[in-house]
Structure formats: C-alpha cells, structure tokens
Amino acid sequence: MKKIALILFSMAGLSTTAQEQMTPELLWQLGRISPLGISNDNKSIIYKVSIPSIKENNSKSKYYLLPIEGGTPVEIKEYKELLSDKNKSSNGNWTLTHKEIKIQSVNGKDFYPSLDKSDVKIYDALDYRHWDTYNDGNHNHVFISNNKNEEVDIMKDEPFDCPQKPFGGDEDYIWSPEGNKIIYVSKKKVGTSYAISTNTDLFEYDISSKTTTNLTEKYTGYDVAPQFSPNGDLSWLQMKRDGYEADKNDIIVRLKGFDSNLTINWDGTVDSFTWSKDGKKIFFLAPVGGTKQLFEVNFPGLTKIAPIVKQLTMGQFDVNQIIEINENRAIITRSDMNHANEIFSYDLKKKDWKQMTNINTAIYSKLTLPKVEKRMVKTTDGKEMLVWVILPPDFDPKKKYPTLLYCQGGPQGALSQFYSYRWNFQVMASQGYIIVAPNRRGMPGHGVKWNEQISKDWGGQVMDDYLSAIDNISKEAYVDKDRIGAVGASYGGYSVFYLAGIHKNRFKTFIAHAGIFNMQSMYGTTEEVFFTNWDMGGSYWDKDNKLAQKSYNEFNPINLVNNWNTPIFIIQGAKDYRVPIGQSQEAFQAAQLKGIKSRFMLFPEENHWILKPQNGLVWQNEFFKWLKETL
C-alpha cells in the first residue's frame, strides 16, 4: 500500500507541461481510442476513448462523433441509435445475440445437489480450463429473438461455443443477405479433441427448417471472420493445417459453390479484411517489413484471371483498423513506436495523410521523442534481418548507453510499429536505454518461409538471430558493452530463459515475463495442446520423434540451468493457463537455489497479460527498478 500511495502522490503532482520524456506514469494517462463505426447517414465516425484511472484501478470511457470531412469531435452520451445494427436481420424480423448456457455437469453440486456448498470440479477430459478460466460447463450460444421477445437457441444442447472462447465476440456470427440464415463460427469438438485441434468451421443455420449445415467441413484448420460481399458472396479467413495456429491466413471467397483463395500466391498472411462497396476487390491489413500496412486484392470471380495483391500504404507505422474505405480514401487507425493509435484519413490517389483525432497529441507535443531506426543485420545463415533500434531522446553518439535486447512473444507475433502499454519502447528509451528489437525467425511480414522457420526449432536459428542482432549493435561505440540486458514475455520469456544458459556473459541482467522454462511440464499443463504439439513437434514421451526429443532436451531451458550465472527477474500472472505459473516458479526456485540474484513478481489475479492499471504501473516501476539495480 505504501508503494501505491507513493505512485499516486507522484501522479497527483504530475504536469504534462513539465514533462520532457515519457514516463510509466504518463503512459497510464494516455487515452486509448476504439472506433465503433460510421454513422447511419455516412457523415461521421463514432469512436470511444478509454482513459485508465490509477486511483480507481479501472478505465472510464467517453464516446465521440467526428465528421468524416473533418471538424471538431463532439462528445455524445448514446451512440447505438447512430450506428446500423449488424445483428438485425435485413427484413427486420429477427435480432442476433449470444449468452452463456449451462450445458455440462462439472461442479460437485451438479452431481450432488444436496451438497450445494461443495467447491469441486470433476473432469473426464481436457479443455478443463482455457486462458484464465476453468470450464464450469457453460458455453456461449447464439440466439435469435423476434419482435415479441421470443428466443431461439440455434445451438440448443450443444456443448460448443459461439462466440469462440476466450476472445470471440459478435464478429463470430452474421446474417445472410436475405435475413433468413445465420453464419456462425464454432469449433465443434469437446474435451481432449478440442484442446488438440484448431479446426473451427463456418456453420449455416436456416431459420425456416431449423437445420444447421457445416459450410467448411472439408477444411481442417481455422475458418473464421465470415463476411458477405455486396454481391452476396460468402468470404472468410482460412488457415489450412489443423493444429497450426500461426499458419498462413488466406482470404477465401465462395461463388456458386466454388471457393477461390485470393491470396494463395501472395507470400504473406492476412490479419483482417473488408470488401469494396462494388464487390470487385477486397482491402486487407497484413504485416510486412516490420510494419502493418493496407493492401488490396481484386476479385476476378470465376474467370481465369489471377488475383493481384497490391500494397496501398507504406511507411514506418502500423495500420491497425479499417474504419471506412472507398476508391479514393481510407479512414483507418494508425500507430508507431512513439504514438498510440489515432484515426487518420489517407488519400489513396494523392498518397496524402491527414490526422483526424488528437487524443494524445497535446501530451506528445511536450515530449522529446526517442528515435526509431531501421537496421539490416546479416544472420549466421546469410540472410538479411530487419532490426528496430530505438535510441533515447536527445541521443548523443559520443555517450555510452545501457542496451536491452527485446525478445518478442508469439512465437510468431509480428514485431511491427506497435504501441504497447506494457512493453513500451518509448518508455524504455526515455529512461535512457537503447532497445534492440530484431525481426528474428518466426516473424510474419518477411515471407511465409521466414515465419515458419521457428516451429520445432525454438532454440536453433532464432537464438542465433538474437545474438546476431545484439552483437551487431554492440559494435557501436555508444553501446555500453558492460551493461546489456535481455527482456521478453511468453516466447520472449522462453528466449530469456534459454539465452541465460548460452549467452557466454554477453548479458548482465534478464527479465522474463510468463516464459516457458520446462518444456515437459509446459506440455503437461498448458490448455491449448495443439500449440505444443505443433511447435515442439509432439509429446515428450515419444522417444522415436527426433524433432520432439530435440525440443524437450536440447531446446529446453531447464537443461541449461547449470550455466546460469546472471541476475534474473521473473514475472507471472497466477491465472495464466497458457503458460502456467509453474514455469516461473521452477525458474525462480532454480535461480534462488543456485544463489543467483533473482526476484519473483506474482500477480494473483492477472492472466497472460497485465490488465489492471495499478498492477500495470507496479509492473513498470519494478521493471525499471530491477534494471537500475542490475544494469
């Protein structure tokens, strides 16, 4: 409580006019924008701004109306009547919604009603917990209701979910253009088969016949994000291979029973997409070259004309969301490593940008910003690797700076121009650190082969990529070679644990958040087993599987602990079931018993991420406190 009080006291006296550089406290005062859509009259953008409250440990939101042609945003109290309701059928007779329904018996009182105070859960298969929640027998179901408030559960008695857990929302179900059918996403598997598969499908429910048809039964990977084109053609995102959550994501369009893959010959992976108003092309977002950009691909229908992908935006920023787009202009959100998301207008003909919102402009205008440089580094196998180098504000090449190697998670998450509210390079650099952020093997945006090379090779070429990056930057006179650290979360945390055993005294300190330390216990406790099956090559008991045995032995950080000799800070959320708490506990216990300076920071109510404002600020303060102590 004393530390929290000190933090709040310091924030109470904080004035942005006196700020010269970004701090953790200031980071948690930034507004976070969420576009909600275009108004019914097509004249305005409606968006939400959430601002964290450290004192109340939550976020407060306000809603705004912004003219598309420019002008001053107007705060509004109600917005739903201003937006078209995608969940309303085109004939106006039905509305879609979803809610949890009790389907399975799991709790002790489900089996023994007289023991209603028992606190017991009983499982016969896997999928007993997911992300940060234990399965209690409830499942998300899609409902349709009419004007008389009569409801129909279109998934009645099914032990399946739509929206998909843990992150799905109402984007997982849509109406057909005629308003007589519903297309929804679900992985219709139960228990252990659910935990080892990514085979989600698109299902069609017919209101008249009350029948359900699997529209993607012949496909075995992820089929998600259904949309109908203006011409009524069903489209969606698809990954081909079951069990591979980071497979190439392609755009599929179904026309007259024939499925066209519009991006099959394009060497990239799609994040999200939307149709042009005439139905002749699709606009989409995708990682490329350490950024995320706007693309288009034409839809040639059933002709023999091959679709052509074109990149529409280019620059040192991320395009994160398409709000509205036509042949002349795109309304999107954009960020970079020095600026959180704002809404921009982009003239597709003139290639001109116009910033439409200024949620945090006043704050940024008073700051001296870090410099973000793009650097190409030769890898040990002769490839060119993009490395982002973030230099402190007022950087002086004649000085020497402590330097941090940033290890990205995923393992196949894009290291683009993102703006994180935890792993924030602007904050790190503003505290006087150089950040080295390599687009190592496993990163999308550099071709499918580069992206896939990390699977089943966690401790191989990717570790050489890390070391190539830090060794290259360390040649610069401004890098203090006696003060280099490595930090990261999730796969980045695994990377830190692994590097701690092979770094040969390159690093003076480590920070690992939610990192995998013991591949065997990870396989035995993580909830989405398809991930470990794919990336580790299989189970640890399969002695004839050479790839798996390499993962569980040569690439297992626990087997390198004898080489550990460097201070390490380990962070964990207790409700993280993706990389469960035992991973960090094992690592901390090993470090302590070996007599290595180490610290363990546990968040009892957080999951794989840190979401609560006060917890986030403690995380930031302890992060830099550790670096000051050890670097």
C-alpha positions in Angstrom: 0.0 0.0 0.0 2.9 2.4 0.7 4.3 1.9 -2.8 0.9 2.6 -4.4 0.4 5.7 -2.2 3.8 7.0 -3.4 2.8 6.3 -7.0 -0.5 8.1 -6.6 1.2 11.0 -4.9 3.7 11.4 -7.7 0.9 11.3 -10.3 -1.1 13.9 -8.4 1.7 16.4 -8.9 2.4 15.4 -12.4 2.1 18.2 -15.0 2.5 17.5 -18.7 3.9 21.0 -19.2 6.9 20.0 -17.1 7.3 16.6 -18.9 10.2 16.3 -21.3 10.2 12.5 -21.7 7.7 9.7 -21.5 7.4 8.0 -18.1 5.4 5.0 -16.9 3.0 7.3 -15.0 2.4 9.4 -18.1 1.9 6.3 -20.2 -1.1 5.4 -18.0 -2.7 8.7 -18.6 -2.9 8.3 -22.4 -6.3 7.9 -24.0 -7.0 4.6 -25.9 -9.2 5.0 -29.0 -11.6 2.4 -30.2 -13.5 3.2 -33.5 -17.1 1.8 -33.4 -18.1 2.6 -37.0 -19.6 5.0 -39.4 -22.9 6.7 -38.6 -26.1 5.7 -40.4 -26.0 8.9 -42.5 -22.4 8.1 -43.6 -21.3 11.5 -42.4 -19.5 10.8 -39.1 -17.1 8.5 -37.4 -18.2 7.2 -34.0 -15.4 6.2 -31.6 -14.7 5.5 -27.9 -11.9 6.8 -25.8 -10.9 4.9 -22.7 -8.7 6.5 -20.1 -7.2 4.4 -17.3 -7.8 5.6 -13.7 -4.9 4.6 -11.4 -6.8 5.7 -8.3 -10.0 3.7 -9.1 -8.0 0.9 -10.8 -10.2 0.8 -13.9 -10.9 2.7 -17.1 -13.5 5.3 -17.9 -14.9 5.7 -21.4 -16.3 8.6 -23.4 -18.0 8.5 -26.9 -17.5 10.9 -29.7 -18.9 11.9 -33.1 -16.4 13.1 -35.7 -17.4 14.4 -39.1 -15.7 12.4 -41.9 -14.9 15.5 -43.8 -13.1 17.0 -40.8 -14.0 19.1 -37.9 -14.2 19.0 -34.1 -15.3 15.8 -32.3 -18.5 16.1 -30.3 -19.0 14.1 -27.1 -22.2 12.0 -27.2 -23.9 10.0 -24.4 -25.7 7.5 -26.6 -24.3 6.0 -29.9 -26.2 2.8 -30.7 -29.0 4.5 -32.5 -26.5 6.3 -34.7 -25.0 3.0 -36.0 -26.5 0.3 -38.1 -27.1 -2.9 -36.2 -25.3 -5.8 -37.9 -27.2 -8.2 -35.6 -30.6 -7.1 -37.0 -31.9 -9.2 -40.0 -32.4 -7.3 -43.3 -36.1 -8.0 -43.1 -36.2 -6.5 -39.6 -37.9 -9.6 -38.1 -35.0 -11.0 -36.0 -32.1 -10.0 -33.9 -29.0 -11.9 -33.1 -27.3 -12.1 -29.7 -25.3 -14.5 -27.6 -25.2 -15.6 -24.0 -23.8 -18.4 -21.8 -25.9 -21.5 -21.3 -25.2 -24.3 -18.8 -24.7 -27.5 -20.8 -22.4 -29.8 -19.0 -22.2 -31.1 -15.4 -18.8 -30.1 -13.9 -19.3 -28.8 -10.4 -19.8 -31.0 -7.3 -23.3 -29.7 -6.8 -24.2 -30.6 -10.4 -23.7 -34.2 -9.5 -24.7 -34.0 -5.8 -27.5 -31.3 -5.5 -27.7 -31.8 -1.7 -24.0 -30.9 -1.4 -24.6 -27.4 -2.7 -21.8 -25.8 -0.7 -19.2 -28.1 -2.1 -16.4 -26.5 -4.1 -15.4 -29.2 -6.5 -14.9 -29.6 -10.3 -14.8 -33.0 -11.9 -13.5 -33.6 -15.5 -13.2 -36.6 -17.7 -11.2 -34.9 -20.5 -9.0 -31.9 -21.3 -10.3 -28.4 -22.0 -10.9 -28.2 -18.3 -9.5 -24.7 -18.3 -8.8 -22.1 -21.0 -6.8 -18.9 -21.0 -7.7 -17.7 -17.4 -10.9 -19.5 -16.6 -11.9 -23.0 -15.5 -14.6 -24.8 -17.5 -17.8 -24.7 -15.4 -20.0 -26.4 -18.0 -21.2 -23.1 -19.6 -21.0 -22.5 -23.3 -21.6 -19.4 -25.5 -24.6 -19.9 -27.7 -26.1 -17.7 -30.4 -29.8 -16.8 -30.0 -32.3 -15.2 -32.4 -35.2 -13.2 -31.0 -38.3 -11.8 -32.7 -40.2 -8.6 -32.1 -42.3 -10.5 -29.4 -39.1 -11.2 -27.5 -39.4 -14.9 -28.3 -35.9 -16.5 -28.3 -34.5 -19.5 -30.2 -31.2 -21.0 -29.2 -29.7 -22.1 -32.6 -27.1 -24.3 -30.8 -29.6 -25.9 -28.4 -28.0 -28.5 -26.1 -24.7 -28.4 -28.0 -21.5 -28.4 -25.8 -19.8 -25.9 -28.2 -19.1 -22.2 -28.3 -20.0 -19.3 -30.4 -18.5 -16.7 -29.9 -15.3 -18.7 -29.6 -13.6 -18.5 -26.2 -11.7 -16.7 -24.9 -11.6 -13.7 -27.3 -14.5 -14.1 -29.7 -17.4 -11.5 -29.9 -20.3 -10.8 -32.2 -18.0 -10.8 -35.2 -18.3 -14.6 -34.9 -21.9 -14.6 -36.3 -23.6 -12.7 -39.2 -26.8 -12.7 -41.1 -27.1 -13.9 -44.7 -28.1 -11.0 -47.0 -31.7 -12.3 -47.2 -32.0 -12.4 -43.4 -33.2 -16.0 -43.3 -29.9 -17.7 -42.4 -27.1 -17.2 -39.8 -23.5 -17.9 -40.5 -21.5 -18.6 -37.3 -18.0 -19.7 -36.2 -17.6 -22.7 -33.9 -15.1 -25.5 -33.1 -17.5 -28.3 -32.6 -15.2 -30.5 -30.6 -15.4 -31.5 -27.0 -12.8 -32.1 -24.3 -9.4 -33.5 -25.3 -10.2 -33.3 -29.0 -11.0 -29.6 -28.6 -7.6 -29.0 -26.9 -5.6 -30.6 -29.7 -7.3 -29.0 -32.7 -7.7 -25.6 -34.4 -10.5 -26.9 -36.7 -13.1 -24.2 -36.4 -15.8 -24.2 -39.1 -18.4 -21.9 -40.5 -21.9 -23.2 -39.9 -25.2 -22.1 -41.5 -28.4 -22.1 -39.6 -31.7 -22.0 -41.6 -34.4 -20.3 -39.6 -37.3 -21.9 -41.6 -36.1 -25.5 -41.5 -34.2 -25.1 -38.2 -31.3 -27.1 -39.7 -27.6 -26.5 -39.4 -25.1 -27.1 -42.2 -21.3 -27.2 -41.9 -20.1 -25.0 -44.8 -16.4 -25.7 -44.4 -16.4 -29.4 -43.4 -13.7 -30.3 -46.0 -11.2 -27.8 -44.4 -9.3 -28.8 -41.3 -7.7 -25.6 -39.9 -9.1 -22.2 -38.7 -12.1 -20.9 -40.7 -13.1 -17.6 -39.2 -14.2 -14.0 -39.8 -17.2 -14.6 -42.2 -18.4 -11.7 -44.3 -20.7 -11.3 -47.3 -19.7 -9.2 -50.2 -22.0 -6.5 -51.6 -23.0 -9.1 -54.2 -23.9 -11.8 -51.6 -20.7 -13.9 -51.9 -19.6 -15.5 -48.6 -15.9 -14.8 -47.7 -13.8 -15.6 -44.7 -10.2 -16.1 -43.4 -8.7 -19.6 -43.5 -5.7 -21.4 -42.3 -5.2 -24.8 -43.9 -3.5 -27.0 -41.3 -5.1 -28.4 -38.2 -3.2 -27.6 -35.0 -1.1 -24.8 -36.5 -2.4 -21.6 -35.0 0.1 -19.4 -36.9 -0.4 -20.9 -40.4 -0.7 -18.6 -43.4 -4.0 -16.8 -43.2 -5.7 -16.5 -46.6 -8.9 -14.8 -47.9 -11.4 -17.3 -49.3 -14.5 -16.3 -51.4 -17.3 -18.8 -52.3 -19.1 -18.1 -55.5 -21.6 -20.5 -56.9 -20.2 -23.4 -54.8 -16.6 -22.7 -55.9 -14.1 -21.5 -53.3 -11.4 -19.1 -54.5 -8.3 -18.4 -52.5 -7.4 -14.8 -53.4 -4.1 -14.7 -51.6 -2.7 -18.2 -52.1 0.1 -17.0 -54.3 1.0 -14.0 -52.2 3.9 -14.5 -49.8 2.2 -13.2 -46.6 -0.5 -13.7 -44.1 -3.7 -11.6 -43.7 -4.8 -10.0 -40.4 -8.3 -8.7 -41.3 -10.2 -7.6 -44.4 -13.2 -5.7 -45.8 -15.0 -5.6 -49.2 -15.0 -2.6 -51.5 -18.5 -1.2 -52.0 -18.8 -2.5 -55.6 -17.7 -6.1 -54.6 -14.8 -6.1 -57.1 -11.9 -6.1 -54.6 -11.0 -6.7 -51.0 -9.0 -4.4 -48.8 -6.9 -6.1 -46.1 -4.3 -5.5 -43.4 -1.1 -7.5 -43.1 2.3 -7.4 -41.6 5.2 -6.5 -44.0 8.8 -5.5 -43.3 8.4 -4.8 -39.6 5.2 -2.8 -40.0 1.5 -3.5 -40.7 0.1 -2.0 -43.9 -3.1 -1.7 -46.1 -3.4 -3.9 -49.2 -5.9 -4.7 -51.8 -6.6 -7.8 -53.9 -9.0 -7.9 -56.9 -11.8 -10.5 -57.1 -12.0 -11.8 -60.6 -15.0 -14.1 -59.9 -15.0 -17.4 -61.8 -12.7 -16.1 -64.6 -9.2 -17.4 -65.2 -7.7 -14.1 -64.3 -5.3 -14.4 -61.3 -5.9 -12.1 -58.4 -3.3 -9.4 -57.9 -2.3 -8.2 -54.5 -1.2 -4.5 -54.2 0.3 -2.7 -51.2 -1.5 0.7 -50.7 0.3 2.2 -47.8 4.0 2.3 -47.0 5.9 3.9 -44.1 7.3 3.4 -40.6 3.9 2.9 -38.9 1.2 0.3 -38.4 -2.2 0.5 -40.0 -4.4 -1.3 -37.3 -8.0 -1.0 -38.4 -10.0 -0.1 -41.5 -13.0 2.0 -40.4 -14.3 3.0 -43.9 -12.8 2.8 -47.4 -13.6 3.6 -51.0 -11.7 4.0 -54.2 -10.4 7.4 -53.2 -10.0 7.4 -49.4 -9.4 5.2 -46.4 -10.3 6.0 -42.8 -8.0 3.9 -40.6 -6.3 3.8 -37.3 -2.5 4.2 -37.2 0.2 3.9 -34.6 4.0 3.8 -34.3 6.5 3.2 -31.6 6.2 6.8 -30.4 2.5 7.3 -30.8 -0.6 5.4 -29.7 -3.5 4.8 -32.1 -5.2 7.7 -33.7 -7.7 8.0 -36.6 -6.3 9.1 -39.9 -7.6 9.8 -43.4 -5.5 8.5 -46.3 -6.0 9.8 -49.8 -5.4 6.7 -52.0 -4.8 8.8 -55.1 -2.6 11.6 -53.8 -1.0 9.4 -51.1 -1.6 12.1 -48.5 -2.2 11.5 -44.8 -4.5 13.6 -42.5 -4.7 13.0 -38.8 -8.3 13.2 -37.8 -8.2 12.7 -34.0 -5.7 14.1 -31.5 -6.4 12.1 -28.3 -2.8 12.3 -27.1 -1.3 15.0 -29.3 -1.0 17.6 -26.6 0.9 15.2 -24.4 3.3 14.0 -27.2 3.9 17.6 -28.3 5.6 18.4 -25.0 7.8 15.3 -25.1 11.3 14.8 -26.5 10.7 11.6 -28.5 13.1 8.6 -29.0 14.4 8.0 -32.4 13.4 4.7 -34.1 15.9 3.4 -36.7 15.6 0.5 -39.1 18.7 -1.6 -39.5 19.5 -4.6 -41.6 21.7 -7.3 -39.9 23.3 -10.3 -41.6 22.3 -13.6 -39.9 24.5 -16.6 -39.4 22.8 -18.3 -42.3 23.5 -15.4 -44.6 20.0 -13.8 -44.5 19.2 -10.1 -44.1 17.2 -9.5 -40.8 15.4 -6.3 -40.0 16.2 -4.9 -36.6 14.4 -2.0 -35.0 16.8 0.2 -32.9 15.2 2.7 -30.5 17.5 5.4 -29.3 16.9 7.5 -26.2 15.6 11.1 -26.5 18.4 13.6 -27.1 20.6 10.7 -28.1 24.3 11.6 -28.1 26.5 9.2 -30.1 29.5 10.3 -28.0 28.0 8.8 -24.9 27.6 5.2 -23.8 24.2 3.8 -23.1 22.9 0.6 -21.4 21.1 -1.6 -24.0 18.3 -4.0 -23.9 17.7 -6.9 -26.4 13.9 -7.2 -26.7 12.6 -10.7 -27.3 9.2 -10.8 -28.9 6.5 -13.3 -27.9 4.1 -15.3 -30.1 6.4 -17.0 -31.1 5.0 -15.9 -34.4 3.8 -12.4 -33.4 4.7 -9.5 -35.6 7.3 -7.1 -34.2 5.9 -4.1 -36.0 5.4 -0.4 -35.2 3.0 -1.4 -32.4 2.4 0.8 -29.3 2.2 -1.3 -26.2 1.0 -0.1 -22.8 3.4 -2.5 -21.1 6.3 -3.4 -23.4 6.5 0.2 -24.5 9.8 1.1 -26.3 9.1 4.8 -25.9 9.1 4.5 -22.1 12.2 2.2 -22.1 14.2 4.5 -24.3 13.1 7.6 -22.4 14.6 6.1 -19.2 18.0 6.1 -21.0 18.1 2.6 -22.6 18.8 1.7 -26.2 16.3 -1.0 -27.4 17.3 -3.6 -29.9 14.2 -5.4 -31.4 15.0 -8.0 -34.0 12.5 -9.4 -36.5 14.0 -12.8 -35.9 12.9 -16.1 -37.4 9.2 -16.6 -36.8 8.1 -13.1 -37.6 5.3 -12.6 -40.1 5.9 -9.9 -42.7 9.1 -11.4 -44.2 7.6 -14.2 -46.2 6.0 -17.5 -45.2 9.2 -19.5 -45.0 10.8 -17.0 -42.6 7.6 -17.1 -40.5 7.5 -20.9 -40.3 11.2 -21.5 -39.6 10.8 -21.2 -35.8 8.4 -24.1 -35.4 10.2 -27.1 -33.9 13.4 -25.1 -33.8 12.9 -22.8 -30.8 16.5 -23.0 -29.6 18.0 -23.1 -33.1 18.4 -20.4 -35.7 16.2 -17.9 -33.8 18.7 -17.8 -31.0 21.5 -17.1 -33.5 19.3 -14.3 -34.8 19.0 -12.7 -31.4 22.8 -12.9 -30.8 23.5 -11.6 -34.3 21.3 -8.6 -33.6 22.8 -7.7 -30.3 26.4 -8.4 -31.4 26.0 -6.2 -34.4 24.6 -3.2 -32.5 27.1 -3.7 -29.7 29.9 -2.8 -32.2 28.7 0.8 -32.0 30.8 3.0 -29.7 27.6 4.3 -28.0 26.6 0.9 -26.6 28.0 0.2 -23.2 29.1 -3.4 -23.6 29.2 -3.9 -19.9 25.6 -3.0 -19.5 23.5 -5.2 -21.8 20.3 -7.0 -20.8 17.7 -9.2 -22.4 13.9 -8.9 -21.7 10.8 -10.5 -23.0 7.4 -12.2 -22.4 5.8 -15.5 -23.4 8.0 -17.0 -26.1 10.2 -13.9 -25.4 10.3 -15.1 -21.8 11.4 -18.6 -23.0 14.0 -16.8 -25.1 15.3 -15.1 -22.0 15.5 -18.3 -20.0 17.3 -20.0 -22.9 19.7 -17.2 -23.5 20.6 -17.2 -19.8 22.1 -20.7 -20.5 24.0 -19.9 -23.7 24.9 -16.2 -23.7 28.6 -16.6 -22.7 28.5 -13.5 -20.5 27.0 -11.1 -23.1 24.2 -10.0 -20.8 24.4 -8.5 -17.3 20.7 -9.0 -16.5 17.5 -10.7 -17.6 13.8 -10.1 -17.3 11.3 -12.9 -18.2 7.5 -12.5 -18.0 5.4 -15.6 -18.4 8.2 -17.5 -20.0 8.4 -21.2 -20.8 11.1 -22.8 -18.6 10.4 -26.5 -18.7 9.1 -27.9 -22.0 7.9 -31.1 -20.4 5.8 -29.5 -17.6 4.6 -26.9 -20.1 3.3 -29.8 -22.3 1.6 -31.3 -19.2 -0.2 -28.1 -18.0 -0.9 -25.7 -20.9 -4.5 -25.7 -22.1 -4.2 -25.4 -25.9 -2.2 -28.6 -26.5 -2.4 -28.1 -30.3 0.2 -25.4 -29.9 2.8 -27.5 -28.1 2.1 -30.4 -30.4 2.9 -28.3 -33.4 5.7 -26.1 -32.2 7.5 -28.7 -30.1 6.9 -31.5 -32.6 4.8 -33.7 -30.4 4.8 -35.2 -26.9 7.9 -35.6 -24.7 7.3 -39.3 -24.2 7.5 -40.1 -28.0 11.1 -41.2 -27.9 11.1 -42.1 -31.7 10.2 -38.5 -32.6 13.6 -36.8 -33.2 12.1 -33.3 -33.6 10.1 -33.6 -30.3 13.1 -35.0 -28.4 15.2 -32.1 -29.6 12.6 -29.7 -28.3 12.4 -31.4 -24.9 16.1 -31.9 -24.4 18.4 -29.6 -26.4 16.0 -26.7 -26.6 14.7 -27.0 -23.1 15.9 -24.1 -20.8 15.7 -26.2 -17.7 18.5 -28.4 -19.1 20.8 -25.3 -19.3 20.3 -24.0 -15.7 23.8 -25.3 -14.8 25.2 -22.4 -17.0 23.1 -19.7 -15.3 25.2 -17.0 -13.7 23.3 -13.8 -14.3 20.7 -11.8 -12.2 17.2 -12.6 -13.4 13.8 -11.0 -12.7 10.8 -13.4 -13.2 7.2 -12.1 -13.6 4.0 -14.2 -13.7 0.2 -14.0 -13.6 -1.3 -16.7 -11.4 -4.4 -17.0 -13.8 -2.2 -17.6 -16.8 -3.2 -21.1 -18.1 -1.5 -20.6 -21.4 2.0 -20.5 -19.8 1.0 -21.7 -16.3 2.5 -20.4 -13.1 4.7 -23.5 -12.5 7.0 -22.3 -15.3 8.0 -19.2 -13.5 8.1 -20.9 -10.1 10.5 -23.6 -11.4 12.8 -20.9 -12.9 12.8 -18.7 -9.7 13.4 -21.7 -7.5 16.4 -22.8 -9.6 17.9 -19.3 -9.6 17.4 -19.0 -5.8 18.9 -22.4 -5.0 21.9 -21.6 -7.3 22.5 -18.4 -5.3 21.8 -16.1 -8.3 20.3 -12.7 -7.6 16.7 -13.1 -8.6 13.3 -11.7 -7.9 9.8 -13.1 -8.5 6.8 -10.8 -9.0 3.4 -12.6 -8.9 0.1 -11.1 -10.0 -2.5 -13.4 -8.3 -5.5 -12.1 -10.4 -3.8 -11.4 -13.8 -3.6 -13.8 -16.7 -1.0 -13.9 -19.6 -1.3 -10.1 -19.7 -1.3 -7.4 -17.1 -4.6 -5.5 -17.4 -5.4 -3.6 -14.3 -4.0 0.0 -14.2 -2.4 -0.2 -10.7 -0.9 -3.6 -11.5 0.4 -2.2 -14.8 2.1 0.7 -13.0 3.7 -1.5 -10.4 4.9 -3.7 -13.3 6.6 -0.7 -14.9 8.1 0.6 -11.7 9.6 -2.8 -10.8 10.9 -3.3 -14.3 13.0 -0.2 -14.2 13.9 -0.7 -10.5 15.4 -4.0 -11.5 17.3 -2.6 -14.4 18.7 0.2 -12.1 19.9 -2.5 -9.6 21.5 -4.8 -12.1 22.4 -2.8 -15.2 
